[in-house]
Amino acid sequence: MPFNTALSGIRAASADLDVTGNNIANASTTGFKSSRVEFGDIYAGSILGTTANTPGSGVNLQNIRQQFSQGNRNFTDNSLDLAINGAGFFVTSNGGDRQYTRAGAFGLSDEGFIVANTGARLQGFAADENGNINGSLGDLQVDVSVQAPRQTTLVEGRFNLDSNQPVLETVGTEFETDGAAVGVAQQGLKDATSTTMDLGAIATPINFAANPTTFDIQLTGSNPASGNGTVSVTLDGSTANSVQDIANLINSEIFGAPSPINVQAVASGGQLRFQDLTEGVSSTITLGAVTGGNALSTALNGAPASVAGIPAVDNGYVAQNLEFQGPDGNVFNFTSESGASAAKTASELNALAGVTASATTNARILAGSFDNSNNNMTLNGVQLNATTLDGLEDEINSLSSSQLAGIRAEINNTGDLEITSAVGADLRFGFGGAQPPGTFDMIGRTGTGVQTVNTNTQDTVVGGGLTILMEEGYSLQTATPSVGNLFSPLTEDSFAEVSINAFDPDDQGTFNHSTTSVVYDSLGNPHTLEQYFVREPYDPNNPSTSPNHWMMHVQVDGQNVGDPDPTLPPPQNTEPTMASFNVHFNSDGSLNEELTDEMLISNWTPRNDDGSVAGALPPLNVLQGGQLPVTDPPTSSNFEIDLDGTTQFGANFGVESQDQNGFTTGRLSGVDIGDDGTIFARFTNGEAQVLGQVALADFNNVEGLKPVGDTAWVQSSDSGEPVIGAPGSASLGAINAGALEESNVDLSTQLVNLIIAQRNFQASSKTIETANQITQTIINLR
């Protein structure tokens, strides 16, 4: 019947309109795949089959076929917008129902899961804490909580050490002043006296013109020796109206002589005195050949013996000569000054080539004997008011940068007050002023006698000791006198080899190269790792040395982190030492791994900025069982340093690479997804962590997938089993992050299809209209 044929055409055109309209409606739907309608004609069949003249029975809808061609990519600013470039589908889980989609508009749920707009969770392969991706398919989740810190267990550095660098450290010789007088408390007069001869009162006036006087005055034993000698005095041309006139006339004769001597006449209170001009010298004044019959002559004839002068107390050091020899064989001499402070002697020695000297002075006020109740104790001429040793300690220290420069005080564990001059100045103790003195007992070098300070007229002086260092090639030949009170007899045991310019992290002149980096403790606190490289000497004649040898010294936050030295006395045997490691290179500049030390930092106690213990994991030094490799997760603050790839070439020092595996606490700052679907989480601590990998699925017959809406499909019997893998593997496409795949609908084609479908619908309707007219004609036949 034509009616049925026409109705099948109308149904086919209507289906075509539905499919085309659906394509047009989803022209902007992300990941949408257009469909097309496929028709087939209908022929009535029988047992005997149809003939060539059998008319058709209409049209049949055979299939609505989806077109899985690639849509255009639209790039966005959202790192979780994903597009597949090539074959494959995103795998999602919607309440346990596995679905497949090309729509990659994803975001994060409140629990950190990567989800589609429908709430379906994106599927992929998770990664462990080390970033290793496993093969188990599951929900992909980004941890939006705080990232826990990771302690540093490995520091990797690759450097170039300059092979042209010189050896900075040399070996010198050191000896000390260790004579009998060094550091001994010497007691004596506060002020020096002069040699004097008192003549007493002399009646004036005296007319020397009428009654002249002559005499000889002699000085012996004075200093300098040029001031000794004899002068003849003649008074015969004037009148002296006072003792002062007499003194003036005598002094004119003495100082006007061709060879004057060191004697002066002094008038005081009507009395006449002869006095040596040099204080503190035990000299002798002698009078002779006196003539005349006046009062002066009488006094000169009856003059008493002179009273020798007494020197002020000093450190008791006598002059001593040292004979040095330089590396060129030349000899030069040094003579210390008698009574000079150790500071002065050190300063003069430092002016010599190849010689360096340092000095310190130590004295001790004994506990229990200190009495300064009248506040008139003096130290190096400075009056001190403290009445207790504790107070005296504070008072001296408060003046150490001013009146008592370089002098410090400290109460020791026995309660005595230790006083030290860091520069080797003499320490002079006494009492001053008009008030009655107090008292205290003091001692200089241990083992020498105790001096009691208890008078205003005497002082006690302690001199310092010197340490003298001769550079490499310099030596001391003799000391004269060989037995002195500053230097004791010098033997081979008096000298010790010492390092000159030895490594000091605070002195840039003692290391060739240095670099810093950051390491982290178990609480995530950052600390500064300092590495210092020092070129070591090589002597072809010394088998204990080797070429291309360096030492690497390590500190953390300026702390020593080496294992304790059990050979040291307590408490040093428990304290950290400098961590030092041998680094050797081959003749081609490559690292000699066989000779280079393993580098384990095993005695680092993490501390806060104020020096207090941070509370992180403590160290486990080698003596306690610390060893390589460092356990993971760590149980101590230990970490390894690896210099693999470090070289020694003739080029400037350079840091080729430097890395460590620790980090501090961090918060999520962004997510990046690579072409292979690998998900990187970026944190505020600068770390990037692999969280997983997006999975893609493909089918042998993608046209067999069943659409379920929301631009998703599910597996069907026609599609076959999914092949799931990583993007870029096998036939699967790559991931483009920050992009979305647009619908593959071609609007111009779909609009043409609308016209065709409309025409087909109208034509089929016309068939029914024509068939109806024919039928009416037949019915109207009479």
PyMOL commands that set and color helices and strands:
alter all, ss='L'
color gray80, all
select helices_A, chain A and resi 2-25+225-227+243-255+295-301+342-350+389-398+492-494+508-510+572-574+622-624+702-704+747-779
alter helices_A, ss='H'
color red, helices_A
select strands_A, chain A and resi 35-42+58-66+73-75+82-85+89-94+97-101+107-108+114-115+121-127+133-139+154-160+170-176+185-189+196-201+206-207+213-220+229-235+239-240+263-268+271-276+284-291+321-325+331-335+355-365+377-379+382-384+407-411+417-421+427-431+440-443+451-453+458-462+465-470+475-480+496-500+513-520+526-535+549-556+559-560+579-584+600-601+639-642+654-660+668-673+678-683+688-694+696-698+706-709+712-714+723-725+734-737+739-741
alter strands_A, ss='S'
color yellow, strands_A
deselect
rebuild
show_as cartoon
